[in-house]
Amino acid sequence: AIRDMNDLVQSGLDRAIELMTVAAHNSFRFNNRNTVKIISLGKEEMAAIGEFSYSLADMSPLAARDGRFVMELIKEPCGLLLLGDKRKSDLNYNCGACGYKTCAEMNKADEVESLTARGPSCQFKNINLNIAINAAASTAHRLGLHCRVFSTLGFSALAMNIFEDVDLCVSVSVSAAKKNPYFDRHEFWTKEHWDETFNKEFPPYNRGFIGAVEE
C-alpha cells in the first residue's frame, strides 16, 4: 500500500514517543527502584495545558510565554511526554540532602505545594526523574526529532491534575515540524517586553522568573 508523507511522519512520531518512553523507563535508577511514571499527551491535552500556562502570566511570565508557544506548536505534528514521581523517599539513605536528618523525618513533614512541585522531596527522586528525562530527550534527538524539555508545561499538567499520583512532573516536548520550532520561542516577546518583565520580576526575589512560590 502507498502511504503519503504526512501519514508516515505521524506514524513515525508516535513510534518515536514510544521509544523515548522505553529509554526513560530503562534508564539508571538508584537502588534499582523504578518509580518514575510516564504518560504521553495529544494535541487536545497540549492545548489545554497551553491555555492554563498562559493564564499564569501574573504568577509566572515564563509559563505564560511557553503556553503561548504551545498554541503554535500544535499546528504541526508534535507530542508531549510527561514524566513524574512521588516526592517521598523509599530509599532510606538518610543522606540529609532534602534538609531533614532522616528519610522518615522528611516523609512525615507537612506537604508544601508550590506552582512547580510538591515538597519537600527526596533528592534522589529528583535525580532519578532527571536521568529519565535526559534519556527520553536524548532518544528524541537521535531519532531526528525537534525536542525540548519544559518544566513549565510539566508543572501546569501537575496543577491541572492531568498527571495523577505524582508530586514532581517535567515534560519533554517533541515536534516533526518543517523547521525546528524551539529556536523561535523568543518571537513571542520583544526585547522591550522581555526587559520590562525581567526588571519587574527579579528585583524583589520573591517569585523569580518561574514563579515557584507566591509572595
C-alpha positions in Angstrom: 0.0 0.0 0.0 1.1 3.5 -0.8 1.4 5.8 2.2 1.9 9.6 1.9 4.5 11.6 3.8 2.1 13.0 6.4 0.9 9.6 7.4 4.5 8.3 7.6 5.6 11.3 9.7 2.8 11.0 12.1 3.3 7.2 12.5 7.0 7.7 13.0 6.4 10.4 15.6 4.0 8.1 17.5 6.6 5.3 17.4 9.4 7.7 18.4 7.5 8.7 21.5 7.1 5.1 22.4 10.8 4.5 22.0 11.5 7.6 24.2 9.3 6.1 26.9 11.3 2.8 26.7 14.6 4.7 27.0 13.3 6.7 30.0 11.9 3.5 31.6 15.2 1.7 31.2 17.4 4.5 32.4 19.5 4.1 35.6 17.7 4.2 38.9 19.2 4.5 42.4 18.8 1.2 44.3 17.1 -0.2 41.2 13.8 1.4 42.3 12.0 2.3 39.1 9.2 4.5 40.4 9.1 7.1 37.6 5.7 7.3 35.9 5.3 8.3 32.2 2.3 9.3 30.1 2.0 10.9 26.6 -0.4 13.6 25.6 -2.0 14.5 22.3 -2.8 17.9 20.9 -6.1 18.3 22.7 -4.4 17.9 26.1 -1.5 20.1 25.0 -3.9 22.9 24.0 -5.5 22.8 27.5 -2.0 22.9 29.1 -1.1 25.8 26.9 -4.1 27.8 27.8 -3.6 27.1 31.5 0.1 28.1 31.3 -0.8 31.3 29.5 -3.3 32.1 32.3 -0.4 32.1 34.8 1.1 35.4 33.4 0.8 37.3 36.7 2.4 34.5 38.7 4.9 33.1 36.1 5.8 35.1 32.9 7.9 32.1 31.8 4.9 29.8 31.9 2.8 32.3 30.0 5.3 32.6 27.3 5.6 28.8 27.0 1.8 28.4 27.0 1.6 30.9 24.1 4.3 28.9 22.3 2.3 25.6 22.7 -0.6 27.1 20.7 1.7 27.5 17.7 3.5 24.2 18.3 0.3 22.1 17.9 -0.3 23.4 14.4 2.2 20.8 13.1 2.9 17.2 14.2 4.0 17.1 17.8 3.6 15.3 21.1 4.3 15.7 24.8 5.7 13.2 27.2 5.1 13.7 30.9 7.4 12.1 33.5 6.7 12.3 37.2 7.4 10.7 40.5 6.3 10.8 44.2 8.2 13.1 46.4 8.7 10.8 49.5 11.7 8.6 49.9 11.5 4.8 49.8 15.3 4.6 49.7 16.2 5.2 53.3 19.6 6.6 52.5 19.2 9.2 55.3 21.6 11.5 53.3 20.2 14.8 54.6 20.2 16.4 51.1 16.4 17.3 51.5 17.1 19.2 54.6 16.0 16.6 57.1 18.2 14.3 59.0 16.4 11.1 58.0 14.1 10.0 55.3 11.5 9.2 57.9 11.5 12.8 59.1 11.1 14.1 55.6 8.3 11.7 54.8 6.4 12.9 57.9 6.9 16.6 57.2 3.9 18.7 56.1 3.5 18.9 52.4 4.3 22.2 50.8 2.5 22.9 47.5 4.0 25.4 45.1 3.5 26.1 41.4 6.4 24.0 40.3 6.1 20.9 42.5 5.0 19.5 45.8 7.7 19.2 48.5 9.8 18.5 50.4 11.1 15.9 48.1 13.8 13.2 48.1 17.0 14.4 46.3 17.4 11.0 44.7 13.8 11.0 43.4 14.6 14.3 41.6 17.9 12.9 40.3 16.1 9.7 39.0 13.5 11.8 37.3 16.1 13.9 35.6 18.0 10.9 34.4 14.8 9.6 32.8 14.1 12.9 31.2 17.5 13.1 29.7 17.2 9.6 28.4 13.9 10.5 26.7 15.3 13.7 25.2 18.5 12.1 24.0 16.4 9.4 22.2 14.3 12.0 20.5 17.5 13.8 19.3 18.9 10.5 18.0 15.7 9.8 16.1 15.9 13.2 14.4 13.0 14.9 16.2 13.0 18.5 17.4 12.9 18.3 21.1 12.9 20.5 24.3 12.4 19.8 28.0 9.8 22.1 29.7 9.4 22.4 33.4 6.6 24.9 32.8 4.3 22.5 30.9 5.1 19.8 33.4 4.0 21.8 36.4 0.9 23.1 34.6 -0.1 19.4 33.9 0.5 18.7 37.6 -1.6 21.7 38.7 -4.4 20.6 36.3 -4.3 17.0 37.7 -3.7 15.7 34.2 -0.9 13.5 35.7 -2.3 11.9 38.8 -0.4 10.3 41.7 2.8 12.3 41.2 4.3 15.2 43.1 7.1 16.1 40.7 6.5 16.5 36.9 8.6 17.5 33.9 7.7 17.3 30.2 9.6 16.5 27.1 8.1 18.2 24.0 8.8 16.8 20.5 8.0 18.1 17.1 8.2 16.9 13.5 7.6 20.4 12.1 9.2 21.5 8.9 11.6 23.7 10.9 12.8 23.5 14.5 10.1 25.4 16.4 12.1 25.6 19.7 14.6 28.2 18.4 11.7 30.7 17.8 10.2 31.0 21.3 11.6 34.4 21.7 9.3 35.7 18.9 6.5 36.0 21.4 8.4 38.6 23.4 10.0 41.7 22.1 13.3 42.7 23.7 11.5 45.7 25.3 8.8 43.4 26.9 11.5 40.9 28.0 13.5 43.7 29.8 10.3 45.1 31.3 9.2 41.7 32.7 12.7 40.8 33.8 13.1 44.0 35.8 9.7 43.6 37.3 10.1 40.0 38.4 13.7 39.7 39.6 14.5 42.6 41.9 12.1 41.5 44.7 13.5 38.0 44.6 10.1 36.7 45.7 8.8 34.5 42.9 11.6 34.7 40.4 11.1 34.1 36.7 9.4 30.7 37.0 7.0 31.7 39.8 7.8 28.9 42.2 6.3 30.5 45.3 3.8 33.3 45.6 4.7 36.4 47.6 
